[in-house]
Amino acid sequence: MLDTVDSELRMRYPGPDGRSQPIHTAYVPADRISADTPVEWGNAATELLDRHHDMLAELDSTQSLPAVRERLQRNPIQDLRIDFEDGYGFRSDDEEDKAADTAGTVLAALAEQSSGPVSFGIRTKGLAGTERRRALRTLELVLDAAGGVPAGFVFTVPKIRAAAQVSALVALAEGFERGYGLAEGTLRFELQIESPQAIIAADGTAPIAEMIGLADGRCSGLHFGTYDYTAACGISAPDQALDHPAADYAKAVMQAAAAQTGVWVCDGSTQIVPDTEPEAALRNHHRLVTRSLRRGYYQGWDMHPGHLVTRWLATYEFFRQATAIAVPRLQAYLERRSGGVMDEPATAEALAATVLRGVQCGARTASELSDLTPALTIGVLQALVSRAPISQEA
């Protein structure tokens, strides 16, 4: 009996799959995208950083601004989504067809850029009866124009409300794979959670865990939709925000459902952008990103080039501070000293995961980590995260 239970738990909760989670997803409307968008966003963000350097320096507690500026010039966007939903709106079929063709061409070009986003894709319209035909046609046209499924491609499906919709997505992905002659499991998707029915279903259950199971390993992440969700909960427009208690509850449910499944959780966006009152907007975004990181949401939406400045600044700060705390505790754990804190294997796993994230996002380099403690190599960190035996070679 218990062997069967063990097998079921291993299947449903395999843990991290080795992918490196991006720190953000940049959403760009389909009528504004080009292969130059990442560079253009990076240049606009750099200009904003330089213009408000003194104010940003006040927020910078870890002297990260020079590294942030270098990141904005070199590789500003880690994950990009071309938006055919709310950011694009409803257009004629001819107009969206042309936009889909352009999007596919852009994605194919991005896949060839060494300094471009690591992952990218589109957000389709939803699966409701009035939209799904358009959503499927757009996805098909994008893949046709891209020449198939580029490495790193994922499509985001908004307004998921029922687990059965996920089964339909799996069937859709299987059909595309057969049509393009691709290996099974090549086409992956993200579920955008922006409806209360996705958090608590009509029968009182929490359906997200079921959705992840029905996805058959194809669900890459859960993305939170701040404004649709809070509006559906009856929150007035001035109070709709990432840090509203209703949003916090939904994200906590998403986080618990996705824990140890290998599915990422991505926080939502803020509609406040650094245009009319740039310094206030930058401070607000820095605060929200920092708040999300402390709650374990390591990825979030960015809707404006200016968001890149405070996204990277808050992320670098968070992981530099966390690494400074985690490294001595990990060293003490490996040497079986207390260091003032008696850490257990689960805590060592979490500490190692934090340091790995800091290296993967660029807040710290592997060489800097080696300077702090030569014994704490990337191999050792990976072994701690997976709770595998630590070899002498690691």
Secondary structure, 3 states (H helix, E strand, C coil): CHHHHHHHHHHHCCCCCCCCCCCEEEEEEHHHCCCCHHHHHHHHHHHHHHHCHHHHHHHCCCCCHHHHHHHHHHCCCCEEEEECCCCCCCCCHHHHHHHHHHHHHHHHHHHCCCCCCCEEEEECCCCCCCCHHHHHHHHHHHHHHHCCCCCCEEEEECCCCCHHHHHHHHHHHHHHHHHHCCCCCCCCEEEEECCHHHHCCCCCCCCHHHHHHHCCCCEEEEEECHHHHHHHCCCCHHHCCCCCHHHHHHHHHHHHHHCCCCCEEEECCCCCCCCCCHHHHHHHHHHHHHHHHHCCCCCEEECCHHHHHHHHHHHHHHHHHHHHHHHHHHHHHHCCCCCCCCCCHHHHHHHHHHHHHHHHHCCCCHHHHHHHCCCCCHHHHHHHHHCCCCCCCC
